[in-house]
Amino acid sequence: SSRHLGRDSDALRYYLQVADDYPDTDTAPRALYARGFHQVRLRQYEDAARTFERLSASYPASPLSANIELALAEVYYETSDYIRAITELERRLPNVTGQVEERALFLMAESYNHLRDSQNAILYYRKFADGDPSSAYYRRALYGLAWNYYREGSYEWASEQFRLVHQSETDEIAAESMYYEAV
């Protein structure tokens, strides 16, 4: 609704005003943090990237700069700025673990895939193929791996990965994998 849109624009304006008018307070980085995630929620990715960049540059010692974890990389990825996504992911990877690390590794693979850098895409997709099949990214990584093997002319390996994707599921990615395995 337009009423809700007004609240969003008001919130974004107030967050910015806090950061601009009170830059030496603990509230300023909190306002930028909130503004950046609000922009992501609104799918204003380029604006969010600028906000997160400002937060990181202006308040590098703030715990909130560390807390954005993959947000800036995700924003670069969503805006198809894959080189900057990779750079940000490389910077963040040493400091993340668990599900955040899995997401970072998958975004690395996907970013290299979009850049048509099959060698690096395969390297990162293999981390899932050789890992835990219960990972949320396992099947999507196998699918990406298959495509990169195909792109590299390794058709038998591609076929094997496509087969692994569709062998136990009946969803859209399984259907696509079975189709491409036949091709």
Disulfide bonds with the S-S distance in Angstrom:
none
